[in-house]
Amino acid sequence: MGTYWYSYAVSPADAANEARACLTVLGNCHFDYPIYFDLEEKWQFANGRNFCDSLVKNFCSVLEQNGCYAGLYISRSPLQNYISSSVAQRYAIWVAEYGPRCNYGLWQHSSNGSVPGISGNCDLDYAYIDYAAVINKKHPVTRKDPDELAVEVLNGKWGNGADRQKRLIAAGYDYAVVQEKVNRLLN
């Protein structure tokens, strides 16, 4: 079980207040998946990348200070346009992307699925990281910088071709970003 908090935060301080309210609502529940900061409001994106980064960091740091595993839920385009790579690599990422594939740890791939016992459409997700094992063992998922990954790729750690792409995606990394770093190092 995991959860998310839909944000209407108008400032970084407001995002921290939302995190405290979220913790109050959740009480002493134990979650096997992260608690996600759900960033979807267009007016928040209109305030730019630095603003969005600060909302995510303030919400997630309050959660982490209270022993929670924090993440960001967001659609792919806003993730790429309004969240810096350092913030995206710092927290668990759950991406809504209604296409044929996704390059992140938790993927909401459909909004019109069917689940027995529930009437109406349901969101459907794939998890590429076993967060329950990570959280219950208290071992954080270590996120590497794309530059570090590029060096590892060149040293053969991640395999070649389609196998490399599959392994990087399964580990929750954006293959295109890593491959771009590899290409820069080679050129």
N, C-alpha and C positions, 0 to 999 in steps of 0.2 A: 504494500500500500504506500502511496505517496500522495502529495497534494500540491495545489498551487494557489497563489493569492493574486487575483486580478487587481492590477494597480491603476489607481487614479491619482497617483502622487503628482503634486504640482511643484515640488522642490525635493532636493536630496534629504532635507530634514523630514519632510512629509513621508518619504519612502522609508526612513528609519522608524517613524511612527506607525506606518502600516505594518512593518515587521513586528513591532511590539504588539500590535493588535492581533496579528496573525498568531503569534505565540500564545496570547491569551485565549483565543478561540480554540486552538489545538489542545490546550491543556497539557496533560502528561502523556499524550498518545505517542507510541513508538512508530516510526515510519521506516520501512525497508527501502524506500526510494527517497530521493531528495525532496525538499520543500522548494517549489519553484516560484520565482517572481515572474508573474505573467505580464509582459509588456506588450500592449497592443494598440493603445490609443494614438491615433494619428497626430493629435496636437502635441503629444509627448515627443514623437519623432520629429515634428516640425521645429522643436527646440534644439535639434542637432545631436551629434555624437557625444560631445562632452557631457551634455545634460543627461542623455540616456545612460551613459557609462556611470555617472554619479548616482543615478537612481538605483541601478543594479547593485553597485558596490555598497551603498548605504543599507539597502534592504538585506542583502546577503551577509554583510558583516555583522549585523545585529543577530541574525539567525545563528551564524557560526559562533559568536560570543556566548550563545546560549546552548551550545552543543549540538546544533542541527547541521545536517548536510544540505547545503544551499545550491540552487541552480537557477537558470533562466529559461523560461518558456517564451518563444517568439517565433514568428514566421521567418522563413529563410531570407527573403529580400530585406526586411528591416534589420535582421541580424548582420547581414553583409554591409548594409549602408549606414546603420546607426549605432553599432556596437564595435568597439575597437577589438582587435585580435587579442590584446592582452587581457581584456575582460572576458571575452569568449573562451579563452584558454584557462582562465582562473576558476570558472564555475562549471558545474554540470550543465549541459545544454540539451534542451528538449525542443525540437524544431517541428513546426507545422509546415509540411511541404507536400502538396498533393500532386506529386509527379512520380516518375518511375523509380527514383532512388533518392537517397539522402546520405550526407556525409557526416552525421553527428550521432552522439551516443544514444539518444532517445528520439524516435521519429514518429510523429503523428502523420500517418500516410493517407487517412481518409476521414471525412466527416459524415459519411453516409453509410456506415457499417451497421451490422445487425448483431445483437447480443441476446441470447436466449434469456427470457424473463424481463426484458426491457422493451417497452413499446416505443416506436419511433427510431430515428437514426441515432447512431452513436459514433463517437470518434474511435478510430482504431490506431494502435501504436505498435511499433517494434522497438525492443530494447537491444542495443548492441553492447551494452555494458551490464554486467550482473551487479547492479547496485546493491541488492540485498546482501550479497556476499561481501561487498566492499564495506558497506555501512555496518553490518553486524559484526564484522571482524575489526572494525575501526581502522581499516587501512585505506587511506585516501587514494583516489585515482590520481596518479601523478601525470600532470599535463606537461608535455615538453614543448619548448619553443620551436616554431617551424625551422629556424636556422639550425638548431640542434638536430632535429629530425632529418634535415637535408644532409648533414654530415653523416648521420647513421645510414641513410639510404646509400650514399656514395661508398660507405664502408661495407655494404652488403647485408646489413642487419635486417632489412625489410623485404628482401627478395627482389624480383624483377617483374616488369610488365604488369599483367593483370593480377598476378599474385600479390605484388607490392601494393597495388591500388586496393585490393580486397582487404589486406591486412591493416593498412593505414585507416581505412574507413571503419573496419570492425573495432579498431582501437579508439574510435571517436574523433579522428583527425580529418581535416578538410584536405583531401588528396590534391586538389588543384593548387592550393596554397603551398603545400610541401613540394610538389613537382616544380612549381615556379621557382622556388628557392634552389632546388637541385639544378635546374637549367641555368640560373644565374651563376652558380658556382662553377658549372662546366664551361660557361662562356666567359 
